[in-house]
Amino acid sequence: MLKRIATAVVLIPIVLALILRAPVPVLAVVAALVALVTIHEFLKLTESYGVQPLRLPTYLFAALFFLALAVSAGETPLLSAGRFLVVLGFAAAIVPFLFLTILMRRGELSSGYPAAAASVFAFTYVALPMGMLVQIRLQAAGAIYLLYLLLVVWAGDIFAYFVGKSIGRHLMSPRISPKKTWEGAAASLAASVGVGWLLFRHAEQISSALLHYGLITRPGGMYGLEIPAMGPVIILTIVINIAAQLGDLVESLIKRGAGVKDSGAILPGHGGMLDRIDALLFAAPVLWFYMAWRVMQ
């Protein structure tokens, strides 16, 4: 527990500084590094399923994807969103054929498809959502929306852990995650909704305070924008929370099938990078879709 808290105390300020203040190309580089470490952990897990993973091409393809994001950092929100859709669609369409073509050179042909499938899944499961986090930052008020996403996910995770541990009685999915309870899930949802409501209720004041202390630039704040009505905010927060909880369960399913407790040991008290960002990998696409839809209206 102490290691877990100490790691969080060190990492949270760094993460907040990156999402709020760092230039978008720098954020893209950091997101790429996190994605590459996470993909490495995931491909390591696939070995427990009898897969011989295709490592270097997967890393290179993911790195090129983030390079394209970094290059588009100076564009307007509408143009950046449109170009991101083009890059995303092309990458998702070509990656299966690219990896299968590379695997034609393998002597054991029966290992080709499982390896390609693992690499494609690693890209879509890890790299695309991490890329969406970067693309969110490019939108109007992107820093505030990223702050909202992280606070909603973190609040849900914290309340699920402590409430589930103290009063949880009804198991949610004992075969996949024996410690998760419905009581914890309900507390997670309530905490996320409360945090999301508070943040948007005081979005302008929070933006002004962050700007005053030099933690955001003006385009990252909620200035000159119509703040969403509370009804849509609550619905969006509910969907994000459910996605985050499912992301946690999906990663538990992968680890349970691989017969391991943690995806790695890079973060003391938290396990691997995949253990730390599993909820974001499902939650980020929800917020990205909402913001892309809003920009293109």
N, C-alpha and C positions, 0 to 999 in steps of 0.2 A: 504493500500500500504506500509506504513512504517513497519508494522509488517511483511509483506511478505519479504521485503528487509532485515530486521534485522535477520529474521530466516535464510535466504539464506546466509548472511554474516557469521553466526555462523556455519551452517551446512556444507557449501562447503569445507572449509579447513579440517574438520574432515573426510568427505567422501573421499577427495583426499588422505589424509594421510593413510586411511584404504586400499584403492585400490592399492596405490603405494608401501607402505612400510610394512604394517602389515603382519605377518606370515599368510600363507594360512589357518591354523586351526582357527586363530583368525578371519580372514575374514569370514570363514564359520560360526562361532558362531554368528557374527554380522548379516550376511545375514539370518541366521535362526531366530534371534530375529525380524528382520524387516519382514520376511515372516510370522511369527506367529502373529504379530500385524496386518498385512494386512489381513491375513486369518480371524482373529477375526472381523475386520471391514466388510469384505465381508459377513461372515455368519450372522452378524447383519443386513446387508442389505436384506438378503434373508427372514428375518422375515416379511418384508413388502410385500413379495410375498406369504405369508401364509405358509411358510416352517418352520418346527420345526427343526433347524439345529442340527447336530451331532457334538458337539464341541470337547470334550476331545479326542476321537479317531482320529479326524482330526489333532489336534495339535500334538499328539504323533507320528502319521505316518510321518508328515512333519519333526518333529525333528529327527526321525530315518534316514530319507533321508539325512539330512545335516550332521549327524554323519558319515554316510558312505563317504560323500565327504571329511570330515575332516581327516578321516583315510587314504584316498588315497593321501594325500597332498605330500608325499615324493616320489611319483612315477615319472617315466619319462613321458614326454608329451604324447607319443604314448600309453603307458600302461594306463595312467590316463584317456585318452580319450576313450579307449576301455572299461575300467571298468565302466566308467560313462555311456556309452551306455547300458551296461548290467544292471546296477542298474536302469537306467531310464526306460528301456523296461520292466523289471520285476515289478517295482513300478507301472507303468501305467497299466500293465495287471492285477495286483492283487488287486489294490485299490478298484475297483467297487465291487468285490466279498467280500472283507473284510468288507466294510461298510454295504453292504446288509445283510451279515451274522450277524453282530452286531445288526442290526435293526430288526431282527426276534423277538427279545425280547420285542419290543414295543407293547403295548396293541392296539393302533390304527394303524392297518396295512396299511391303506391308506396313512399314513404320511411317511412310510418307504422309498419308492422310491424317492420322492422329496428331503428328507433329504440326502439320499445317493448321489443323483445326485448333490446336492449343495456341498457336501464334496469332491466328485471327481473333480468337476469343480474348487473348491478352490485350490486343490492340483495342478492340471495341469495349472491353470491360474496364480497362484502365486508362489508356491514352485518350480516347475520345472524351470521357467525362472530365479528365484533367484539362484537356484543351478547352472544354466548355467553360470551366472556371476562368481561364484566361480571357475568353471571349466575352464573358459577362462583364469583366472589368472594363472592356472597351466601350461598353454602352453608357448612355447618360446615367449618372448616379451609380455607376458600376461599383465604386468602392463601398457605398452604403448597402447595396444589394448583396455584395459578397459578405459584408459584416453581418447582415441579416441572416444569410444562409448559415454561416459558421455558428452564430449564437443560437439559432434555432436547433441545429443539429447537436451542438455541445450541451445545451440545456436539456434536450430530450435524453441524451446519453447519460448525463449525470443523474437526473431524476429517476430514470429507469433502473440504474444500478443501485442507488441507495434505497429507493422505495421497494424495489423487488427484493433486495437483500433483507430488509427489515420486516416487511409485512406481506411479501409475496407468498401466495399459497397455491395458486392455480397455474400449473405449468403451461407455457405457450406451445412449445415444440420440444418435448423431452428427448426425442431421438436425435435432434440436430443441436440444440443448445439447452442442456438440462437446467441451467440456472435462470433462464428467461421466463418471466411470469406475466400473466395478463394484468396484474396489478401494476407491475413496472411499466408495461406498455401504456396503460391508461395514464400513469403519472408522466410518462415521457410526452404523450400527446398534449396533456394539459400544460406542461411547462413550455413546450414549443409554442403553443398558441399564445400563452401569456407573454412570452418574450417577443414574439413577432408583433403582437398587438401593441405592446409598449413602444417598440422601436419605431413603428410607422406612426403611432400616435404623436410621437415627439421627434419625427424625422428631421424637421427643419432645425430644431434646437440642437439636436445631436450633430447634424452637419455643421452648424455654425461653431459649436464647441470644438469639433475635430479640426476645422479650418483654422480656428483661433490658435490652437496649439501646434499647427503645422503638420498635422497627421494625415490630411488629405489635401488635394488640390481642388479648386472650385468645380471642375467638371465631374469629380467623383462624388459630389454631394447632391442633396436634394434641393437644388436651387432652380427656380423658374419652372419646375415640373409639377404637374398635377399629382398630388399624393393619392394613391389608390384608396377607394372607399374601404372601410373596415371589413365589410362582408367578403369581397374578393380576397383581401389579405388573409383573413381567417381560413378561407377555403384553400388558398395556396399553401399556407402554413401546415394545414392538416395533411395535404397531399405530400408535401416535402417530408413531414415527420414519418408518415407511413412508408415512403420510399426509403428513408434513412434506416428505419427499423428492418425493412426487408433486405436492405443492403448488408446489414449486420448478420442477418440470418443466412443469406446466400453465402457469405464468406465462411460462416460456421459450417455450412453444408460441404463446401469444398474442403475445408480442413478436416472435417469428420471423415469424409471419404478417403482422404489421404492419410488418416491416422495420426495427425499431429495436433498439438494444442495451439501453437502460434505459427504464423507464417514466417517468422524470423526472430532475430534478437537485436535488431539495430537500435530499438528504443527501450531503455531500461524500464521495466514495469508495465510496458505496453505491448511487448512482443515485436512484431515486424511492422514495416510501413503499411502493408496491406491491412493489418489489424487496426491501424490507426485511422485509415481513410476509407474503410469499407462502406461506412454509411454515406459519405460524400459521393461515392461513385454512383449511387442510385439517386441521391438527392439533387446533385448538380444538374443533370439533364432536365429535371422538372423545372427548376428556376430558369435555366437557359431557354427552354421552350417558351415559358411565359414571357421572358424579356424579348426574345426574337419576334414572337407574335405581336407584342406591343409595339416594337419599332417598325414593323412592316405594315401596320395598319394605316 
